[in-house]
Amino acid sequence: MAWGDRNGVAKDSKSPRIPKYLKQIGFEIADSQSHQASVIGRFAAWGKALDPIFRHPVTLILISSLLTLGIGSWLTANYQERLREREATARSMDELRSAIDDVSLAFEQYSATASNLIALREQGASPNQLEAAQASYEKAANAWHLKYFGDAPNIRQRMPGNRGGDATVVILTELYFGSVELDTCLGHGKVQDVVAGGAQKEIACALRMKGRPELSADKRIIRLTECAELFHVLIRPDPKNDFDSEAKTREKLGGELMKVHNSCVTTI
């Protein structure tokens, strides 16, 4: 007989003890297995009772409608979100192309007026012709500089690819400083013979920025113009590539930027 068993019945050391006054009023601790079986039985009964309801065509139609509505709403929202992202990308790329076009057009007009002024000075044109050409040049130069300062940040922010915007602005900045160098050359350079005693003339650039090649005015504007045209042709994004992956864009743009850099930055 186990210790503490006053009635001669062995006690399970793991079983909880029930006070006598609770036993007297019929209190019992339900067996866990019987309780579990009872719960399972109740759920089984509920399931059996609800089974006809869930099998009813109206119920199936209702459940199907709810699922279709939920999944359809999610798919629609996801599609609309992706559509908004594509529209935002296309809009950004259109603005990028517009900025590049504006900068390129401004430089093209600047280049044309600069080339005209250089040619007139080398030919020994009349003061009236030179005055008119100088005014046109200054107007175009101001417009080009304004476009550079206005659109360069926009181009930098919208240019795709890893650091593509920074590399693009470096090229634009080289074009800008090249034009400043040309302006200095036109302001201080003297017309001289290309070959002593020859008929061909050139404007020698007496003042030159540190690190830039010693070029006459006509050679400098030619190189600047070639660089600007190369920039516009190679760097302007093709609309059909607007939705390319980041890796593909970076690879293509990196190659084009390198071509422009090697052809422009090291020569102007």
N, C-alpha and C positions, 0 to 999 in steps of 0.2 A: 504494500500500500504506500502510495506516494506521500511525501511529507505535506502536511496541510490539508489532506483529504479526510474530512470528518465523517463522511458518509460511506467510506469504503470504495469510492469510485476514483479511479486514477485520473488525475488532472493532466491535461496537456499544458506543458509549460508555456506554449505559445498562445494558448487560448486566453482571451481576456476574462477576468473574473467579474461576475455580475452580482451586485449586492442582493441580499435576501429580499429586501422590501420591494425591489424591482421584479424579482422572480415571482413574488406573491401576487403581483398585479398582472402577470402574464407577459412581462417584457422578455424578449429573446433577441439574440444577435443572429441575423440571417446568415445562412451559409453563403459564401461568396459564389460558389459554383451554381447553386440553385438560383441566386439572385441574377447572375449573368444569363442563365437559361431563361429566366422569366422575362428579362429585358429583350433578349433576342426573339422570344416568342411574341412579345407585343409588337415589335417591329415587323416580324413576319406577318402578323395578323393585319397590321396597317397596310403593308405592301399588297397583301392579297385583296384587301378591301379597295385599295386605290388602283389596282391593276386595270380593271375595266375602264376606269376614268382615263388613265393614260393611254389606253389602246383606242379610245374613242376617236373617230376621224376629226371631230371638231378640235379636240385637244391637240392632236398631232399637227393640224393646220395652224393652230395658235402658236405652238412651240416653234414650228418651222418659220412662221412669220417673224417671231421675236428674234430667232437666230439670224434670219436673213437681214432683218432691220439692223441688228447690232453689227454684224460683219460688213454689211453694205455701207453703213455709216463710217466704219473704220477705214474701209477701202477708199471711199469717196474723200474722206479727210486726208488720207495719205496721198492720194493722187493730186488733190488740190494743193497740198503743201509742196510736192515735187514740181508741180506746174508753176507755182509762184517762184520757186527757186530758179527754175529755168528761165522764166521771164525776167527775173532780176539779173541773172547772168547775161542774158542777151541784151538787156538795156544797158548794163555796165559796159559791155564790149562795144556797143554802138556808140556810147559816149566816148570811149577810148579812141575808136576810129575817127570820130569827129574831131577830137582834140589833136590827134596826129595830123589829120588833113588840114586843120586850121594853121597849125605851126608850120607845116610844109608849104602851104600856100603863101603864108606871110614871108617865109624865107625865100621862096621863089621870086616874089615881087621885089624883095630886097636885093637879091642877086641880079635881077634884070636892071634895076636902076644903078647898082654899083658898077656893073659891066659897062653900061652906057656912059657913066661919068668917067670911068678909067679910059675908055676908048676916045672920048672927046678930048681929054687932057693930053693923051699921047699924040693925038692928031693936031693939037694946037688950035682948037676950036675958038670961036669968038667969045668974048666975055659974056654976052647975053646967053649964048648956048650953054656955057659952063654954069652960069647962075641958075638957069632953069633946071639943068641936070642935077646940080647940087641940092636944090630945093626938093626935087623928087626923091633923091637919094636919102636925104634926112628924114623925109616923111615915111618912106618905106622902112628905114632903119628903126625909127621909133615904133612903128607898128609891129615889126618883127620882135623887138625887145619886149614889148608889152605882151605879145602872144607867148613868148618864152616864159616870162615870169608868171603869167596867168595859167598856162596849160601844163607846164612842166610838173607841178605838184599833182594835177589831175591824172596825168599820164603815169606818174610814179605809183599812185595809189591803185590804179585800175589795171596796170600791166600784170598779166598772170605769170606764174612761174616763180620759183624761189629766187628772190633778189632780182628778178627781171626788171622791176621798176627802177631799182637803184642803178643798174647797169645802163638802162635807157636814158636816165637823166644825166649820167656821166657823159654820154655821147652828145646829148642836147647842150650840155654845159660847154663842151668843147666847141661846138658850133657857135655858141654865143660868144665865148672868148675869142674865137677865131674872127668873128665879125667885129669885135671891139679892136682887135689887132689891125684889121683892115681899115677901120675908121681912123685909127692912129696913123696908119701908113698914108692914107689919102690926105690927112690933115697936115702932115709934116714931110711927106716924101716929095722928092724932086724928080721931074721928068728928065731922063737921060738916055743916051744911046745904049741899046742892048750890046752892040759891038761898036767900039770907038770908030767914028766916022761913018757908021752905017745909017740907013734910013729908018730902021725899026727902033721905036722908042719904048720905054717902060718907066713905070713909077717905082723908084727905089725906096724901100722902106727904111728910113734912117733910124727909127726907133723900133725896138723889137722886145716883146715880152720874154722873160727868162725861160729858156727851155723850148722855145718855138723856133722852127727852121727859118733861115733868112730867105724870104721869098719876095719877089716883086709883087705889086698889087694885082696884076692880071693873073699871075700864077696862083696867088692866094685865093682869089675869088673862084677860079676854076676848081681848085681842090675843095673849097667849101661847098660849092654847088654839087660836085660829084658826091660828096659825103651826104649832103641833105637828100639827094635823090635816092641814094642807096638806103639811107635810113627809112625813107617813106616806103620804098618797095619791099624791103625785107622785114621791117619791124611792124608794119601795119598788120594787125591780125586778120586772117582770112575768116569770114563768117562761118564757113563750113567746119571750122575747127573750134568754134566757141565752146562746145561741150566735151572737148577732149579731156582725158584724165590729166591730173596734175603732173604725173610723171612724163607723159607724152608731151605736154605743153612745155615743161621745163627743158626737155631734151631738144625739141625743135627750136624754141626761142633762144636757148643757150648757144646753139650753133650759129643762128643768124646774128645774134649780138656780137659774137666773136668775129664774124666776117666784117661787120660794120666797124667794130673797134680797130681791127687790124688795118682796115682801109682808110680810116678817118683820123682817129685820135693820134696815131703816130706820124701823120703827115701834115696836119693842118696847124 
